[in-house]
Amino acid sequence: MDLSVPEYAYMFGFLQADGHLAQGPGQKGRLSVEISVRDIEILREFQKLTPYNSTISERTRSTNFAETHTSATWTLCSLEARTRLNELGLPYGRMSQEIAPPSVPLSTRDYLRGIVDGDGSVGYMWQGFPFISLTTASTAISAYLSSYAEAVTQVARAPRRNSRDNVYNITYVTDAAQQLCAYLYYPGCLCLERKRSTAEAISSWRRPVNVKATHRRRWTEQEDRLLLGASSLTHIAAELNRSENACQDRRWKLTHGWAPWPGDATG
């Protein structure tokens, strides 16, 4: 499973988001992925990519969201396969907060597309604006996506856990969503067909003439130094001609290592 190969990078991201690695007695155990039957084709693609025996099954049951729900489950029991996945960063048991980007050569955009396909959303807001979002309990994944998305869109995010679910909700809208969708869902990539179709539709979105584009100012080293040395957010916000919320978010990123410390490339 070479994660520099786009298909495997995507598959691994999807498994981190939606898979479950269970350990049994001795050397027994299994990897399972259960998703809606409408997305069963992606499981068939995973089965083709995997040189070990595996099965895909379907079941219908009642859930809190629907009277009848049909799901598809891919199950893989090979010890060799499970060991490799675990070494790459797929933990056994509950793993939502533990997952992190692999520390091996990685096809980043394919890996992140797998994460988004598993735990994210692509669509339109009620106003008709396109969006792409990710909900994750992992601090490492939240930071990784935010850093990548900022490089692509020039839009910075400083995600924080919400008080209700203790998870990160990261959302990009309008032009940023359009740019990020174009990078992640490129022609011919392995992905969920319904999200590919939506991302393709988003590519043709045009900003309404009555909606102004938001141009974000980048923070300079001098501004960072002034911000870190300021005793009052109100005063420094006025001095830098920025909002207090923007100053608060930037200071949080600097002090928590999500932005490089001024004058120190290592942060």
C-alpha positions in Angstrom: 0.0 0.0 0.0 2.2 2.8 -1.4 0.5 6.1 -0.2 2.4 8.0 -2.9 0.0 6.3 -5.3 -3.2 8.4 -5.6 -5.6 5.5 -5.3 -4.0 4.1 -2.2 -3.7 7.5 -0.6 -7.4 8.1 -1.2 -8.3 4.7 0.1 -6.3 5.1 3.3 -7.9 8.5 4.0 -11.3 7.0 3.5 -10.4 4.1 5.9 -9.2 6.6 8.6 -12.5 8.5 8.3 -15.0 5.6 7.9 -13.2 2.4 8.6 -13.0 0.3 11.8 -10.0 -1.9 12.7 -11.0 -4.5 15.3 -8.7 -6.9 17.1 -9.8 -10.4 18.1 -8.2 -13.2 20.2 -4.8 -14.3 19.0 -4.1 -13.0 15.5 -7.8 -12.7 14.6 -9.4 -9.4 13.7 -10.9 -7.6 10.8 -11.1 -4.3 9.0 -14.7 -3.2 8.1 -16.2 -0.3 6.3 -20.0 0.2 6.4 -21.5 2.9 4.2 -24.8 3.6 2.5 -25.5 1.1 -0.3 -25.7 4.0 -2.7 -21.9 4.3 -2.4 -21.2 0.6 -2.8 -19.1 1.1 -5.9 -16.3 2.7 -3.8 -16.1 -0.5 -1.8 -15.8 -2.5 -5.0 -12.9 -0.3 -6.0 -11.2 -0.9 -2.6 -11.7 -4.6 -3.1 -10.0 -4.5 -6.5 -7.0 -2.5 -5.0 -6.5 -5.1 -2.2 -4.6 -8.3 -3.0 -6.3 -10.3 -0.2 -9.6 -12.1 0.0 -12.4 -9.8 1.2 -16.2 -9.7 1.1 -18.9 -7.1 0.5 -22.3 -7.6 2.1 -25.6 -5.7 2.4 -28.2 -5.3 5.1 -31.4 -3.4 5.7 -32.5 -2.1 9.1 -34.3 0.7 10.8 -32.3 3.7 12.1 -32.9 6.9 13.9 -32.9 8.7 10.5 -34.9 6.4 8.3 -37.5 3.6 8.7 -35.5 1.4 6.4 -31.8 1.9 5.6 -29.7 -0.3 3.4 -26.0 -0.3 4.0 -23.0 -2.1 2.4 -20.1 -3.4 4.4 -16.6 -4.3 3.1 -14.8 -6.8 5.4 -11.1 -7.7 5.2 -9.6 -10.2 7.7 -6.0 -10.7 6.5 -3.5 -10.2 9.3 -0.8 -9.0 6.9 -3.2 -6.3 5.5 -4.3 -5.2 9.0 -0.7 -5.0 10.2 0.2 -2.8 7.3 -2.7 -0.5 7.8 -2.0 -0.2 11.5 1.7 0.6 10.8 0.6 3.4 8.5 -1.7 5.0 11.1 -5.0 3.2 11.3 -5.5 2.5 15.0 -7.4 -0.5 16.4 -10.7 0.3 18.2 -12.2 3.8 18.5 -9.9 6.0 16.5 -11.6 9.3 15.7 -9.4 11.5 17.9 -6.2 9.5 17.3 -5.9 9.5 13.5 -3.3 11.7 11.9 -1.7 12.1 8.4 0.8 9.2 7.7 4.5 10.0 8.1 5.4 8.4 4.8 5.5 9.8 1.2 1.9 10.8 0.6 -0.3 12.0 -2.3 -1.8 14.7 -0.2 -4.8 15.8 -2.2 -5.9 12.2 -2.8 -5.5 11.4 0.9 -7.5 14.5 1.9 -10.2 13.7 -0.7 -10.6 10.3 1.1 -11.0 12.1 4.4 -13.6 14.5 3.0 -15.5 11.7 1.3 -15.6 9.8 4.6 -16.3 12.6 7.0 -17.0 15.7 5.0 -19.7 17.3 2.8 -19.8 19.0 -0.6 -22.8 20.9 -1.6 -24.7 24.2 -1.7 -25.9 26.4 1.2 -29.5 27.6 1.4 -28.4 30.9 -0.3 -27.1 28.9 -3.3 -23.4 29.4 -2.3 -21.1 26.3 -2.8 -19.3 24.9 0.2 -17.0 22.0 1.2 -16.6 21.0 4.8 -15.1 18.5 7.2 -16.1 17.4 10.6 -13.4 15.6 12.6 -12.4 14.8 16.1 -8.7 14.7 15.2 -6.6 17.8 15.9 -3.9 16.6 13.5 -6.4 16.1 10.6 -8.0 19.5 11.3 -4.7 21.3 11.2 -3.5 19.3 8.1 -6.6 20.2 6.0 -6.5 23.8 7.2 -2.9 24.2 6.2 -3.4 22.5 2.8 -6.6 24.5 2.1 -4.9 27.8 3.0 -2.1 27.1 0.5 -4.7 26.4 -2.2 -7.3 29.1 -1.5 -5.3 31.8 0.5 -8.2 31.5 3.1 -7.0 30.9 6.6 -8.9 28.9 9.2 -8.1 28.4 13.0 -10.4 25.5 13.8 -11.5 25.0 17.4 -13.6 22.2 18.9 -17.2 23.1 19.3 -18.8 23.0 22.7 -21.6 20.6 21.8 -19.8 17.7 20.2 -16.2 18.5 21.0 -15.3 18.2 17.3 -13.8 20.5 14.6 -16.1 21.9 11.9 -14.1 23.3 9.1 -16.0 25.0 6.2 -15.0 26.8 3.0 -17.6 28.6 0.9 -18.0 30.5 -2.4 -14.7 31.0 -4.3 -12.6 29.1 -1.7 -15.0 26.1 -1.9 -14.8 26.2 -5.7 -11.0 26.3 -5.7 -10.6 23.5 -3.1 -13.2 21.3 -4.9 -11.3 21.7 -8.1 -8.0 20.6 -6.5 -9.4 17.7 -4.6 -11.9 16.4 -7.2 -9.8 16.5 -10.3 -10.9 14.6 -13.5 -10.4 10.8 -13.3 -9.8 10.7 -9.6 -11.1 7.9 -7.4 -13.9 9.2 -5.2 -17.6 8.9 -4.3 -19.5 9.5 -7.5 -22.1 11.7 -5.9 -19.5 14.1 -4.5 -17.6 14.2 -7.7 -20.8 15.2 -9.5 -21.4 17.9 -7.0 -17.8 19.2 -7.2 -18.1 19.3 -10.9 -21.3 21.4 -10.7 -19.6 23.7 -8.3 -16.8 24.4 -10.9 -19.4 26.2 -13.0 -20.7 28.4 -10.1 -20.4 32.1 -10.7 -20.6 34.8 -8.0 -23.8 36.8 -8.1 -23.2 40.4 -9.2 -24.6 41.7 -5.9 -22.3 39.6 -3.7 -18.9 41.1 -3.2 -15.8 39.0 -3.0 -13.9 38.9 0.3 -10.2 39.8 0.0 -8.2 38.7 3.0 -5.1 40.4 4.1 -2.1 38.2 4.9 -0.4 38.8 8.3 3.1 40.1 8.2 5.8 39.3 10.7 5.7 42.9 12.0 2.0 42.6 12.6 2.5 39.3 14.4 5.1 40.8 16.7 2.8 43.8 17.6 -0.1 41.4 18.2 1.9 39.2 20.5 3.2 42.1 22.5 -0.1 43.9 22.8 -1.9 44.1 26.2 -5.3 45.0 24.7 -7.0 43.4 21.7 -9.2 46.5 21.2 -6.2 48.8 20.9 -4.1 46.5 18.7 -7.1 45.8 16.4 -7.5 49.6 15.9 -3.8 50.0 15.3 -3.6 47.2 12.7 -7.0 48.1 11.1 -8.3 44.6 11.7 -11.3 43.2 13.7 -10.9 42.0 17.2 -12.0 38.5 16.2 -9.3 38.4 13.5 -6.7 39.5 16.0 -7.9 36.9 18.6 -7.9 34.1 16.0 -4.4 35.0 14.8 -2.9 35.2 18.3 -4.5 31.8 19.1 -2.9 30.3 16.0 0.5 31.8 16.9 0.5 30.6 20.5 -0.8 27.1 19.6 1.8 26.5 16.9 -0.6 26.7 13.9 1.2 29.7 12.5 5.0 30.2 12.5 6.4 32.4 15.3 7.6 35.7 13.8 11.3 35.4 12.9 11.3 31.6 13.4 10.5 29.4 10.5 10.1 26.4 12.7 7.4 28.1 14.7 
